[in-house]
Amino acid sequence: TLFRHFIQTLLQQGVLHADAQGKLGYHDKLGELAEGVAKRVLSAELRLSIRQVALHRDDGLETSTL
């Protein structure tokens, strides 16, 4: 319930939005902000690993819905 409350708060404040299918999305500027913070906190290797895992997961989700 804590996570649901957190997501609901982000939706109410306009940080996140839900599309017609109920999938959550966010403004491009939020992604840019997170990328900038990640560059200061995480090593280049770790950022690359996270990006590869995220892209691989997105590929799997797209093919599973076909």
TIRO-2110 file (N, C-alpha, C; in Angstrom, 1 decimal):
// TIRO-2110
0.8, -1.2, 0.0, N, 1, A
0.0, 0.0, 0.0, CA, 1, A
0.9, 1.3, 0.0, C, 1, A
2.0, 1.2, 0.6, N, 2, A
2.9, 2.4, 0.6, CA, 2, A
3.3, 2.7, -0.9, C, 2, A
3.6, 1.7, -1.7, N, 3, A
4.0, 2.0, -3.1, CA, 3, A
2.8, 2.6, -3.8, C, 3, A
1.6, 2.0, -3.6, N, 4, A
0.4, 2.5, -4.3, CA, 4, A
0.1, 4.0, -3.9, C, 4, A
0.3, 4.3, -2.6, N, 5, A
0.1, 5.7, -2.2, CA, 5, A
1.1, 6.6, -2.9, C, 5, A
2.4, 6.1, -3.0, N, 6, A
3.4, 6.9, -3.6, CA, 6, A
3.0, 7.2, -5.1, C, 6, A
2.6, 6.2, -5.8, N, 7, A
2.2, 6.3, -7.2, CA, 7, A
1.0, 7.2, -7.3, C, 7, A
0.0, 7.1, -6.4, N, 8, A
-1.2, 7.9, -6.5, CA, 8, A
-0.8, 9.4, -6.2, C, 8, A
0.2, 9.6, -5.3, N, 9, A
0.6, 11.0, -5.1, CA, 9, A
1.3, 11.6, -6.3, C, 9, A
2.1, 10.8, -7.0, N, 10, A
2.8, 11.2, -8.2, CA, 10, A
1.8, 11.5, -9.3, C, 10, A
0.7, 10.7, -9.4, N, 11, A
-0.4, 11.0, -10.4, CA, 11, A
-1.1, 12.3, -10.1, C, 11, A
-1.4, 12.5, -8.8, N, 12, A
-2.1, 13.7, -8.4, CA, 12, A
-1.3, 15.0, -8.6, C, 12, A
0.0, 14.9, -8.5, N, 13, A
0.8, 16.0, -8.7, CA, 13, A
1.3, 16.2, -10.1, C, 13, A
0.8, 15.3, -11.0, N, 14, A
1.1, 15.5, -12.4, CA, 14, A
2.5, 15.0, -12.8, C, 14, A
3.2, 14.4, -11.9, N, 15, A
4.6, 13.8, -12.3, CA, 15, A
4.4, 12.6, -13.2, C, 15, A
3.4, 11.8, -12.9, N, 16, A
3.1, 10.6, -13.7, CA, 16, A
1.7, 10.9, -14.3, C, 16, A
1.4, 10.1, -15.4, N, 17, A
0.1, 10.1, -16.0, CA, 17, A
-0.2, 8.7, -16.5, C, 17, A
-1.5, 8.3, -16.6, N, 18, A
-1.9, 7.0, -17.0, CA, 18, A
-2.5, 7.1, -18.4, C, 18, A
-2.1, 6.2, -19.3, N, 19, A
-2.8, 6.2, -20.6, CA, 19, A
-4.1, 5.5, -20.6, C, 19, A
-4.7, 5.3, -21.8, N, 20, A
-6.0, 4.7, -21.9, CA, 20, A
-5.9, 3.2, -21.4, C, 20, A
-4.8, 2.6, -21.6, N, 21, A
-4.6, 1.2, -21.1, CA, 21, A
-4.2, 1.1, -19.6, C, 21, A
-4.0, 2.2, -19.0, N, 22, A
-3.6, 2.2, -17.6, CA, 22, A
-2.1, 2.1, -17.4, C, 22, A
-1.4, 2.2, -18.4, N, 23, A
0.1, 2.2, -18.3, CA, 23, A
0.6, 3.6, -17.8, C, 23, A
1.5, 3.6, -16.9, N, 24, A
2.0, 4.8, -16.4, CA, 24, A
3.1, 5.4, -17.3, C, 24, A
3.1, 6.7, -17.4, N, 25, A
4.1, 7.4, -18.2, CA, 25, A
4.5, 8.6, -17.4, C, 25, A
5.6, 9.3, -17.9, N, 26, A
6.1, 10.5, -17.3, CA, 26, A
6.6, 11.5, -18.3, C, 26, A
6.7, 12.7, -17.9, N, 27, A
7.2, 13.8, -18.8, CA, 27, A
8.6, 13.5, -19.2, C, 27, A
9.0, 13.9, -20.4, N, 28, A
10.4, 13.7, -20.9, CA, 28, A
11.4, 14.4, -20.0, C, 28, A
11.0, 15.5, -19.5, N, 29, A
11.9, 16.3, -18.6, CA, 29, A
12.3, 15.5, -17.3, C, 29, A
11.4, 14.7, -16.8, N, 30, A
11.7, 13.9, -15.6, CA, 30, A
12.8, 12.9, -16.0, C, 30, A
12.7, 12.3, -17.1, N, 31, A
13.7, 11.3, -17.6, CA, 31, A
15.1, 12.0, -17.7, C, 31, A
15.1, 13.2, -18.2, N, 32, A
16.3, 14.0, -18.4, CA, 32, A
16.9, 14.3, -17.0, C, 32, A
16.0, 14.7, -16.1, N, 33, A
16.5, 15.0, -14.7, CA, 33, A
17.1, 13.7, -14.0, C, 33, A
16.4, 12.6, -14.2, N, 34, A
16.9, 11.4, -13.6, CA, 34, A
18.2, 11.0, -14.2, C, 34, A
18.4, 11.2, -15.5, N, 35, A
19.6, 10.9, -16.2, CA, 35, A
20.8, 11.7, -15.6, C, 35, A
20.5, 13.0, -15.4, N, 36, A
21.5, 13.9, -14.9, CA, 36, A
22.0, 13.5, -13.5, C, 36, A
21.0, 13.1, -12.7, N, 37, A
21.3, 12.7, -11.3, CA, 37, A
22.1, 11.4, -11.3, C, 37, A
21.7, 10.5, -12.2, N, 38, A
22.4, 9.2, -12.3, CA, 38, A
23.8, 9.4, -12.7, C, 38, A
24.1, 10.3, -13.6, N, 39, A
25.5, 10.6, -14.0, CA, 39, A
26.4, 11.0, -12.8, C, 39, A
25.8, 11.7, -11.9, N, 40, A
26.5, 12.2, -10.7, CA, 40, A
26.7, 11.1, -9.7, C, 40, A
25.8, 10.1, -9.6, N, 41, A
25.8, 9.1, -8.5, CA, 41, A
26.3, 7.8, -9.0, C, 41, A
26.0, 7.3, -10.2, N, 42, A
26.3, 6.0, -10.6, CA, 42, A
27.5, 6.0, -11.6, C, 42, A
28.3, 5.0, -11.6, N, 43, A
29.4, 4.8, -12.6, CA, 43, A
28.8, 4.6, -14.0, C, 43, A
29.6, 4.9, -15.0, N, 44, A
29.2, 4.7, -16.4, CA, 44, A
28.8, 3.2, -16.6, C, 44, A
29.6, 2.3, -16.1, N, 45, A
29.3, 0.9, -16.2, CA, 45, A
28.0, 0.5, -15.7, C, 45, A
27.7, 1.0, -14.5, N, 46, A
26.4, 0.6, -13.8, CA, 46, A
25.2, 1.2, -14.6, C, 46, A
25.4, 2.5, -15.1, N, 47, A
24.3, 3.1, -15.9, CA, 47, A
24.1, 2.3, -17.1, C, 47, A
25.1, 1.9, -17.8, N, 48, A
25.0, 1.1, -19.0, CA, 48, A
24.3, -0.2, -18.7, C, 48, A
24.6, -0.9, -17.6, N, 49, A
24.0, -2.2, -17.2, CA, 49, A
22.5, -2.0, -17.0, C, 49, A
22.2, -0.9, -16.3, N, 50, A
20.7, -0.6, -16.0, CA, 50, A
20.0, -0.4, -17.3, C, 50, A
20.6, 0.4, -18.2, N, 51, A
20.0, 0.7, -19.5, CA, 51, A
19.7, -0.5, -20.3, C, 51, A
20.7, -1.4, -20.3, N, 52, A
20.6, -2.7, -21.1, CA, 52, A
19.5, -3.6, -20.5, C, 52, A
19.4, -3.7, -19.2, N, 53, A
18.4, -4.5, -18.6, CA, 53, A
17.0, -3.9, -18.9, C, 53, A
16.9, -2.6, -18.8, N, 54, A
15.6, -1.9, -19.1, CA, 54, A
15.2, -2.1, -20.5, C, 54, A
16.1, -1.9, -21.4, N, 55, A
15.8, -2.1, -22.9, CA, 55, A
15.4, -3.5, -23.2, C, 55, A
16.1, -4.5, -22.6, N, 56, A
15.8, -5.9, -22.8, CA, 56, A
14.5, -6.2, -22.3, C, 56, A
14.1, -5.7, -21.1, N, 57, A
12.8, -5.9, -20.5, CA, 57, A
11.7, -5.4, -21.4, C, 57, A
11.9, -4.1, -22.0, N, 58, A
10.9, -3.5, -22.8, CA, 58, A
10.7, -4.4, -24.1, C, 58, A
11.8, -4.9, -24.6, N, 59, A
11.7, -5.8, -25.8, CA, 59, A
10.8, -7.0, -25.5, C, 59, A
11.0, -7.6, -24.4, N, 60, A
10.3, -8.8, -24.0, CA, 60, A
8.8, -8.5, -23.8, C, 60, A
8.5, -7.3, -23.3, N, 61, A
7.1, -6.9, -23.1, CA, 61, A
6.4, -6.7, -24.4, C, 61, A
7.1, -6.1, -25.4, N, 62, A
6.4, -5.8, -26.6, CA, 62, A
6.1, -7.1, -27.4, C, 62, A
7.0, -8.1, -27.3, N, 63, A
6.8, -9.3, -28.1, CA, 63, A
5.8, -10.2, -27.4, C, 63, A
5.6, -10.1, -26.1, N, 64, A
4.6, -10.9, -25.4, CA, 64, A
3.2, -10.4, -25.6, C, 64, A
3.0, -9.2, -26.1, N, 65, A
1.7, -8.7, -26.3, CA, 65, A
1.2, -8.9, -27.7, C, 65, A
2.0, -9.5, -28.6, N, 66, A
1.6, -9.7, -30.0, CA, 66, A
0.8, -10.9, -30.1, C, 66, A
END
